[in-house]
Amino acid sequence: MVHEMLDQGYHQILVQPEERHKTAFRTHHGHYECFTWPEHLTHLENVLRVLQQHVLFVKLSKCSLRVLEIEYLGHIVFGQGVSMDSSKVQAICEWPPPTNVTQLRGFLGLIGYYRCFIKAYAKIAAPLTLLFKKDGYLWTEETETAFLRLK
């Protein structure tokens, strides 16, 4: 029971501002970084000791140490910033033209997640989003152009 609580709720625990230097990641809440590797190991040992004292466990498959980049919510986070996951880029590039609203919704859902990487995303996607209107799904040269630009 306790194990499940940690497994399901760890991402909901905010780190106190004065303790953020003990972590080493960037999230939508900000960038948190440990200053030295030995200091990080000391903090890691302390965290693991507290978890052990309270009979809490971490999932080893979710742990990464001394990596130069890490996948986080479909992005690759590394020292110089954030980029798209190459497997997602490949899926987008290989996406066939949608032939119905369901397929279009799937494409726009995937590509929309990465809209921050696409300048003028809303303007480019506008002809595609118009296909969701009641009057039918009609693939035109304009929608093809928008689809290819987004890819």
PyRosetta script that sets phi, psi and omega in degrees:
from pyrosetta import init, pose_from_sequence

init()
pose = pose_from_sequence("MVHEMLDQGYHQILVQPEERHKTAFRTHHGHYECFTWPEHLTHLENVLRVLQQHVLFVKLSKCSLRVLEIEYLGHIVFGQGVSMDSSKVQAICEWPPPTNVTQLRGFLGLIGYYRCFIKAYAKIAAPLTLLFKKDGYLWTEETETAFLRLK")
pose.set_psi(1, -49.7)
pose.set_omega(1, 179.0)
pose.set_phi(2, -63.6)
pose.set_psi(2, -40.9)
pose.set_omega(2, 178.9)
pose.set_phi(3, -57.9)
pose.set_psi(3, -42.9)
pose.set_omega(3, 179.9)
pose.set_phi(4, -63.1)
pose.set_psi(4, -40.3)
pose.set_omega(4, -178.9)
pose.set_phi(5, -61.2)
pose.set_psi(5, -44.3)
pose.set_omega(5, 179.4)
pose.set_phi(6, -66.4)
pose.set_psi(6, -44.2)
pose.set_omega(6, -178.4)
pose.set_phi(7, -61.5)
pose.set_psi(7, -35.8)
pose.set_omega(7, -175.1)
pose.set_phi(8, -95.6)
pose.set_psi(8, -16.9)
pose.set_omega(8, -172.5)
pose.set_phi(9, -120.4)
pose.set_psi(9, 2.3)
pose.set_omega(9, -174.8)
pose.set_phi(10, -58.8)
pose.set_psi(10, -36.0)
pose.set_omega(10, -176.8)
pose.set_phi(11, -73.6)
pose.set_psi(11, -8.5)
pose.set_omega(11, -179.0)
pose.set_phi(12, -95.4)
pose.set_psi(12, -4.4)
pose.set_omega(12, -177.9)
pose.set_phi(13, -90.4)
pose.set_psi(13, 117.1)
pose.set_omega(13, 178.3)
pose.set_phi(14, -79.6)
pose.set_psi(14, 143.4)
pose.set_omega(14, 178.4)
pose.set_phi(15, -89.0)
pose.set_psi(15, 131.9)
pose.set_omega(15, 178.4)
pose.set_phi(16, -61.1)
pose.set_psi(16, 141.0)
pose.set_omega(16, -177.2)
pose.set_phi(17, -51.9)
pose.set_psi(17, -39.9)
pose.set_omega(17, -178.5)
pose.set_phi(18, -73.2)
pose.set_psi(18, -9.5)
pose.set_omega(18, -179.9)
pose.set_phi(19, -106.9)
pose.set_psi(19, -2.9)
pose.set_omega(19, -174.3)
pose.set_phi(20, -64.4)
pose.set_psi(20, -25.0)
pose.set_omega(20, 178.7)
pose.set_phi(21, -65.2)
pose.set_psi(21, -12.2)
pose.set_omega(21, -179.3)
pose.set_phi(22, -86.2)
pose.set_psi(22, -2.3)
pose.set_omega(22, -179.3)
pose.set_phi(23, -112.3)
pose.set_psi(23, 169.7)
pose.set_omega(23, -175.6)
pose.set_phi(24, -143.2)
pose.set_psi(24, 67.5)
pose.set_omega(24, 179.0)
pose.set_phi(25, -160.9)
pose.set_psi(25, 165.6)
pose.set_omega(25, 177.6)
pose.set_phi(26, -121.5)
pose.set_psi(26, 132.2)
pose.set_omega(26, 178.1)
pose.set_phi(27, -132.1)
pose.set_psi(27, -176.8)
pose.set_omega(27, 176.1)
pose.set_phi(28, -67.2)
pose.set_psi(28, -9.2)
pose.set_omega(28, 175.5)
pose.set_phi(29, -88.9)
pose.set_psi(29, -9.9)
pose.set_omega(29, 179.1)
pose.set_phi(30, 135.0)
pose.set_psi(30, -177.1)
pose.set_omega(30, -178.3)
pose.set_phi(31, -103.6)
pose.set_psi(31, 129.9)
pose.set_omega(31, 179.4)
pose.set_phi(32, -127.4)
pose.set_psi(32, 130.5)
pose.set_omega(32, -174.1)
pose.set_phi(33, -143.5)
pose.set_psi(33, 137.6)
pose.set_omega(33, 174.2)
pose.set_phi(34, -81.2)
pose.set_psi(34, 145.6)
pose.set_omega(34, -173.9)
pose.set_phi(35, -83.3)
pose.set_psi(35, -37.9)
pose.set_omega(35, -180.0)
pose.set_phi(36, -135.8)
pose.set_psi(36, 157.4)
pose.set_omega(36, 178.9)
pose.set_phi(37, -64.7)
pose.set_psi(37, -46.9)
pose.set_omega(37, 178.1)
pose.set_phi(38, -59.2)
pose.set_psi(38, -40.1)
pose.set_omega(38, 178.2)
pose.set_phi(39, -63.2)
pose.set_psi(39, -42.0)
pose.set_omega(39, 178.7)
pose.set_phi(40, -61.6)
pose.set_psi(40, -43.5)
pose.set_omega(40, 179.5)
pose.set_phi(41, -62.3)
pose.set_psi(41, -38.7)
pose.set_omega(41, 177.4)
pose.set_phi(42, -62.0)
pose.set_psi(42, -45.8)
pose.set_omega(42, 179.0)
pose.set_phi(43, -65.2)
pose.set_psi(43, -39.6)
pose.set_omega(43, 179.1)
pose.set_phi(44, -62.4)
pose.set_psi(44, -45.2)
pose.set_omega(44, 177.4)
pose.set_phi(45, -58.8)
pose.set_psi(45, -42.5)
pose.set_omega(45, 179.4)
pose.set_phi(46, -63.0)
pose.set_psi(46, -43.9)
pose.set_omega(46, 179.8)
pose.set_phi(47, -63.7)
pose.set_psi(47, -46.5)
pose.set_omega(47, -179.3)
pose.set_phi(48, -64.1)
pose.set_psi(48, -35.9)
pose.set_omega(48, 178.2)
pose.set_phi(49, -64.6)
pose.set_psi(49, -44.8)
pose.set_omega(49, 179.2)
pose.set_phi(50, -63.9)
pose.set_psi(50, -42.0)
pose.set_omega(50, 177.6)
pose.set_phi(51, -60.0)
pose.set_psi(51, -43.9)
pose.set_omega(51, -179.4)
pose.set_phi(52, -64.3)
pose.set_psi(52, -41.6)
pose.set_omega(52, 179.6)
pose.set_phi(53, -60.9)
pose.set_psi(53, -31.7)
pose.set_omega(53, -178.4)
pose.set_phi(54, -100.2)
pose.set_psi(54, 12.5)
pose.set_omega(54, 178.8)
pose.set_phi(55, 54.1)
pose.set_psi(55, 46.9)
pose.set_omega(55, 175.9)
pose.set_phi(56, -111.3)
pose.set_psi(56, 149.3)
pose.set_omega(56, -174.9)
pose.set_phi(57, -128.4)
pose.set_psi(57, 149.2)
pose.set_omega(57, 173.0)
pose.set_phi(58, -105.8)
pose.set_psi(58, 155.5)
pose.set_omega(58, 178.7)
pose.set_phi(59, -89.5)
pose.set_psi(59, 112.4)
pose.set_omega(59, -175.6)
pose.set_phi(60, -57.2)
pose.set_psi(60, -32.3)
pose.set_omega(60, 180.0)
pose.set_phi(61, -67.5)
pose.set_psi(61, -13.5)
pose.set_omega(61, 179.2)
pose.set_phi(62, -100.1)
pose.set_psi(62, 2.6)
pose.set_omega(62, -176.3)
pose.set_phi(63, -104.3)
pose.set_psi(63, 138.4)
pose.set_omega(63, 176.4)
pose.set_phi(64, -138.6)
pose.set_psi(64, 131.4)
pose.set_omega(64, 178.0)
pose.set_phi(65, -124.5)
pose.set_psi(65, 141.8)
pose.set_omega(65, 175.8)
pose.set_phi(66, 54.0)
pose.set_psi(66, 45.8)
pose.set_omega(66, 175.9)
pose.set_phi(67, -104.9)
pose.set_psi(67, 150.6)
pose.set_omega(67, -179.9)
pose.set_phi(68, -87.0)
pose.set_psi(68, -21.0)
pose.set_omega(68, 176.7)
pose.set_phi(69, -150.3)
pose.set_psi(69, 157.5)
pose.set_omega(69, -178.2)
pose.set_phi(70, -147.5)
pose.set_psi(70, 146.0)
pose.set_omega(70, 177.2)
pose.set_phi(71, -82.6)
pose.set_psi(71, 132.9)
pose.set_omega(71, 179.0)
pose.set_phi(72, -143.1)
pose.set_psi(72, 111.8)
pose.set_omega(72, 177.2)
pose.set_phi(73, 52.2)
pose.set_psi(73, 46.0)
pose.set_omega(73, 176.3)
pose.set_phi(74, 80.8)
pose.set_psi(74, 7.8)
pose.set_omega(74, 177.3)
pose.set_phi(75, -121.0)
pose.set_psi(75, 161.8)
pose.set_omega(75, 172.5)
pose.set_phi(76, -107.5)
pose.set_psi(76, 119.9)
pose.set_omega(76, 179.8)
pose.set_phi(77, -103.0)
pose.set_psi(77, 130.0)
pose.set_omega(77, 179.5)
pose.set_phi(78, -145.5)
pose.set_psi(78, 177.4)
pose.set_omega(78, -174.1)
pose.set_phi(79, -55.3)
pose.set_psi(79, -33.8)
pose.set_omega(79, -176.8)
pose.set_phi(80, -92.5)
pose.set_psi(80, -4.3)
pose.set_omega(80, 178.8)
pose.set_phi(81, 148.1)
pose.set_psi(81, -145.0)
pose.set_omega(81, -175.0)
pose.set_phi(82, -131.3)
pose.set_psi(82, 141.2)
pose.set_omega(82, 175.0)
pose.set_phi(83, -138.2)
pose.set_psi(83, 169.5)
pose.set_omega(83, 177.8)
pose.set_phi(84, -73.8)
pose.set_psi(84, 148.8)
pose.set_omega(84, 175.1)
pose.set_phi(85, -68.1)
pose.set_psi(85, 126.1)
pose.set_omega(85, -175.4)
pose.set_phi(86, -61.1)
pose.set_psi(86, -30.0)
pose.set_omega(86, 178.1)
pose.set_phi(87, -68.7)
pose.set_psi(87, -33.0)
pose.set_omega(87, 176.7)
pose.set_phi(88, -71.4)
pose.set_psi(88, -39.2)
pose.set_omega(88, 177.1)
pose.set_phi(89, -60.4)
pose.set_psi(89, -44.1)
pose.set_omega(89, 179.3)
pose.set_phi(90, -62.7)
pose.set_psi(90, -42.5)
pose.set_omega(90, 178.9)
pose.set_phi(91, -61.3)
pose.set_psi(91, -40.3)
pose.set_omega(91, 178.1)
pose.set_phi(92, -65.4)
pose.set_psi(92, -46.5)
pose.set_omega(92, -178.2)
pose.set_phi(93, -62.6)
pose.set_psi(93, -31.7)
pose.set_omega(93, -177.8)
pose.set_phi(94, -92.2)
pose.set_psi(94, -1.1)
pose.set_omega(94, -175.7)
pose.set_phi(95, -65.3)
pose.set_psi(95, 124.5)
pose.set_omega(95, 179.0)
pose.set_phi(96, -75.5)
pose.set_psi(96, 156.9)
pose.set_omega(96, 178.2)
pose.set_phi(97, -57.6)
pose.set_psi(97, 130.1)
pose.set_omega(97, -179.3)
pose.set_phi(98, -66.0)
pose.set_psi(98, 140.8)
pose.set_omega(98, -179.9)
pose.set_phi(99, -107.3)
pose.set_psi(99, -2.5)
pose.set_omega(99, 177.4)
pose.set_phi(100, -154.6)
pose.set_psi(100, 173.6)
pose.set_omega(100, -176.2)
pose.set_phi(101, -62.9)
pose.set_psi(101, -38.5)
pose.set_omega(101, -179.2)
pose.set_phi(102, -62.1)
pose.set_psi(102, -46.1)
pose.set_omega(102, 178.5)
pose.set_phi(103, -65.5)
pose.set_psi(103, -39.6)
pose.set_omega(103, 178.1)
pose.set_phi(104, -63.5)
pose.set_psi(104, -42.6)
pose.set_omega(104, 179.0)
pose.set_phi(105, -60.0)
pose.set_psi(105, -41.2)
pose.set_omega(105, 177.8)
pose.set_phi(106, -62.5)
pose.set_psi(106, -44.8)
pose.set_omega(106, 179.3)
pose.set_phi(107, -63.3)
pose.set_psi(107, -49.8)
pose.set_omega(107, -178.0)
pose.set_phi(108, -65.9)
pose.set_psi(108, -30.1)
pose.set_omega(108, 176.1)
pose.set_phi(109, -64.9)
pose.set_psi(109, -45.4)
pose.set_omega(109, 179.4)
pose.set_phi(110, -67.9)
pose.set_psi(110, -50.6)
pose.set_omega(110, -176.1)
pose.set_phi(111, -69.8)
pose.set_psi(111, -32.2)
pose.set_omega(111, 179.4)
pose.set_phi(112, -64.3)
pose.set_psi(112, -29.6)
pose.set_omega(112, 177.6)
pose.set_phi(113, -61.4)
pose.set_psi(113, -29.3)
pose.set_omega(113, -178.2)
pose.set_phi(114, -102.9)
pose.set_psi(114, 18.9)
pose.set_omega(114, -175.9)
pose.set_phi(115, -58.3)
pose.set_psi(115, -25.6)
pose.set_omega(115, 179.4)
pose.set_phi(116, -65.2)
pose.set_psi(116, -17.8)
pose.set_omega(116, 178.6)
pose.set_phi(117, -93.9)
pose.set_psi(117, -4.0)
pose.set_omega(117, -174.7)
pose.set_phi(118, -115.7)
pose.set_psi(118, 110.0)
pose.set_omega(118, 180.0)
pose.set_phi(119, -64.2)
pose.set_psi(119, 134.0)
pose.set_omega(119, 179.1)
pose.set_phi(120, 60.3)
pose.set_psi(120, 38.2)
pose.set_omega(120, -177.8)
pose.set_phi(121, -51.5)
pose.set_psi(121, -51.3)
pose.set_omega(121, -175.2)
pose.set_phi(122, -60.9)
pose.set_psi(122, -40.0)
pose.set_omega(122, -180.0)
pose.set_phi(123, -66.7)
pose.set_psi(123, -42.6)
pose.set_omega(123, -179.7)
pose.set_phi(124, -67.1)
pose.set_psi(124, -41.3)
pose.set_omega(124, -175.5)
pose.set_phi(125, -77.6)
pose.set_psi(125, -13.1)
pose.set_omega(125, -174.5)
pose.set_phi(126, -51.0)
pose.set_psi(126, -48.6)
pose.set_omega(126, 179.7)
pose.set_phi(127, -60.2)
pose.set_psi(127, -30.6)
pose.set_omega(127, 179.1)
pose.set_phi(128, -74.7)
pose.set_psi(128, -40.7)
pose.set_omega(128, -179.5)
pose.set_phi(129, -68.1)
pose.set_psi(129, -25.1)
pose.set_omega(129, 176.3)
pose.set_phi(130, -65.7)
pose.set_psi(130, -20.8)
pose.set_omega(130, 179.2)
pose.set_phi(131, -69.2)
pose.set_psi(131, -11.7)
pose.set_omega(131, 178.6)
pose.set_phi(132, -81.3)
pose.set_psi(132, -8.2)
pose.set_omega(132, 179.9)
pose.set_phi(133, -66.7)
pose.set_psi(133, 161.5)
pose.set_omega(133, -176.3)
pose.set_phi(134, -60.0)
pose.set_psi(134, -33.3)
pose.set_omega(134, -170.4)
pose.set_phi(135, -71.1)
pose.set_psi(135, 9.8)
pose.set_omega(135, 171.0)
pose.set_phi(136, 111.2)
pose.set_psi(136, 165.4)
pose.set_omega(136, -177.3)
pose.set_phi(137, -101.1)
pose.set_psi(137, 109.1)
pose.set_omega(137, -179.0)
pose.set_phi(138, -128.2)
pose.set_psi(138, 108.2)
pose.set_omega(138, -179.0)
pose.set_phi(139, -80.0)
pose.set_psi(139, 121.5)
pose.set_omega(139, -176.6)
pose.set_phi(140, -121.8)
pose.set_psi(140, 179.2)
pose.set_omega(140, 176.2)
pose.set_phi(141, -62.3)
pose.set_psi(141, -37.3)
pose.set_omega(141, 179.4)
pose.set_phi(142, -64.9)
pose.set_psi(142, -42.8)
pose.set_omega(142, 179.3)
pose.set_phi(143, -70.4)
pose.set_psi(143, -35.9)
pose.set_omega(143, 176.2)
pose.set_phi(144, -61.6)
pose.set_psi(144, -43.5)
pose.set_omega(144, 178.9)
pose.set_phi(145, -62.2)
pose.set_psi(145, -44.6)
pose.set_omega(145, 179.0)
pose.set_phi(146, -62.2)
pose.set_psi(146, -44.5)
pose.set_omega(146, 179.8)
pose.set_phi(147, -58.6)
pose.set_psi(147, -48.1)
pose.set_omega(147, -178.8)
pose.set_phi(148, -67.6)
pose.set_psi(148, -37.3)
pose.set_omega(148, 177.9)
pose.set_phi(149, -64.1)
pose.set_psi(149, -40.5)
pose.set_omega(149, 179.1)
pose.set_phi(150, -67.8)
pose.set_psi(150, -38.4)
pose.set_omega(150, 177.4)
pose.set_phi(151, -62.6)
pose.dump_pdb("model.pdb")
